[in-house]
Amino acid sequence: MILLVSAMERREECAVALQEAMGESVVIAENLLQATTLLRTEMYTAAVFDEQLGQSEPDEIETALKHVGTAIPVEVNLGISGTERLVREVRAAARRRKHEEATARAAAAQGLRGELNDTLTTLLLDCALALETAGLPAEATERLASVHDAAQRLRMQLRAGAAAGA
């Protein structure tokens, strides 16, 4: 769902163009106070603000932007922009957001793999050292060897996942 914030008469035309182009329903707010209320109560994929409202009500635009949440904020001057440009701006913002999210996911996955590999290295080293302990009961040796093998399989799975993601 997309929120379109504009007091302009052609806001309905803009909403229809956005809905057709983006395949999402569009909710219209005629002012920033109404927009802030809607942003507090609903989740939106994008919040499109007419720049003219922001210029005439700078405090209200700041308040509305604080409540955007996960919506992509887009500011467009609807007074000089046609519906084609509006759609282009929203699509470009959506592409940027998808790219940013993919980059963040990849960085998080890489960080997690690094942390897991560090822990696995410690586990493998500790198991190897414990297996060298003299006089270790056979049952304990078998269990440590089993843990060591499981840790090695996990390391191979992590490497395979990293190679598939690269």
Order of alpha helices (4+ residues) and beta strands (2+ residues): beta-alpha-beta-alpha-beta-alpha-alpha-beta-alpha-alpha
